[in-house]
């Protein structure tokens, strides 16, 4: 029994890696014209309590394989609008350069007529993304999820 569980876990880990290597979110390839573009930003530079925020984007992407595609309220599978997954922002640089890159990447996504969806590790990435959006849109909404109720 233990061997079967181990083999099943190994098979799932290999499947997840194969899907992630294909740049997928929720286990579905984005297609030719995705409407939403996910930009992972694994930044961990200004956290005040605990470490691990840099692991957030990858953990979200891996967990996305387990999310149900069907939405009972909409009676459809919204994932079929297309969700593209970009390469993660290189966060192994000074924070100023990282935030400039976040702003540029969000601007690029907007310029292509797509909806940017940032998944990151810490709060400091939000202003850069908002700045890029504010350059072209005056009326927009920011939806921010946080793992802890620590917004000050």
SVG drawing of the C-alpha trace seen along z (x, -y; Angstrom):
<svg xmlns="http://www.w3.org/2000/svg" viewBox="-25 -59 46 61">
<polyline fill="none" stroke="black" stroke-width="0.4" points="0.0,0.0 2.8,-2.4 4.6,-1.7 1.4,-2.4 0.9,-5.7 4.6,-6.6 4.3,-5.8 1.0,-7.8 2.6,-10.8 5.7,-10.5 3.4,-10.3 1.5,-13.4 4.7,-15.3 6.0,-14.4 2.7,-15.5 2.8,-18.8 6.3,-19.5 5.4,-18.7 2.4,-21.0 4.4,-23.8 7.1,-23.4 4.5,-23.9 3.6,-27.3 0.1,-26.2 -2.2,-27.5 -4.9,-25.1 -3.5,-22.4 -4.9,-24.0 -2.7,-25.4 -3.6,-29.1 -4.2,-28.7 -3.2,-31.3 -5.0,-34.4 -5.4,-34.3 -7.4,-37.1 -5.6,-37.0 -1.9,-37.0 -0.4,-35.9 2.9,-37.5 4.6,-35.7 6.7,-37.9 8.5,-35.8 9.8,-38.8 10.9,-38.6 12.7,-41.8 10.7,-43.8 8.8,-41.3 8.6,-42.2 7.6,-38.8 8.5,-35.3 10.1,-34.1 8.7,-32.2 6.9,-34.9 9.2,-34.1 7.6,-30.7 4.1,-32.1 3.7,-32.3 5.1,-28.8 2.9,-27.4 -0.2,-29.1 0.6,-27.8 1.1,-24.2 -2.1,-24.4 -4.0,-25.7 -4.0,-22.1 -6.5,-21.1 -9.0,-23.9 -12.3,-23.0 -12.8,-24.5 -16.6,-24.5 -18.3,-27.5 -21.9,-26.6 -23.0,-30.2 -21.9,-31.0 -22.7,-27.6 -19.5,-27.5 -15.8,-27.0 -14.4,-30.6 -10.9,-29.2 -11.7,-28.9 -11.2,-32.7 -7.6,-31.7 -5.1,-32.2 -1.5,-32.8 1.4,-32.2 4.5,-34.3 8.0,-33.7 8.5,-34.9 10.0,-38.3 13.7,-37.9 13.7,-39.0 17.4,-38.3 18.2,-42.0 17.8,-45.2 14.2,-45.9 14.1,-49.0 14.9,-47.1 12.4,-44.4 9.6,-47.0 10.6,-48.7 10.3,-45.3 6.9,-44.7 5.7,-48.0 7.1,-47.4 5.6,-43.8 2.2,-45.0 2.3,-47.9 3.3,-45.4 0.3,-43.1 -2.1,-46.0 -0.6,-47.2 -1.5,-43.9 -5.1,-44.3 -4.9,-41.7 -5.8,-41.7 -2.7,-41.5 -3.0,-39.1 0.0,-39.5 0.8,-36.7 3.5,-37.6 5.0,-37.2 4.8,-40.6 2.9,-43.8 5.7,-46.0 4.9,-44.8 1.3,-46.2 2.2,-49.9 4.3,-49.1 1.5,-47.2 -1.1,-49.9 1.2,-52.6 1.3,-50.8 -2.5,-50.4 -3.1,-54.1 -1.1,-55.3 -3.8,-54.0 -6.9,-53.6 -8.3,-56.2 -11.2,-54.0 -10.1,-50.5 -10.3,-48.2 -7.5,-46.4 -8.4,-43.1 -5.7,-42.0 -5.7,-38.8 -3.4,-38.4 -2.4,-35.3 -2.7,-37.1 -4.7,-40.0 -1.7,-42.2 -2.6,-45.1 -1.8,-48.3"/>
</svg>
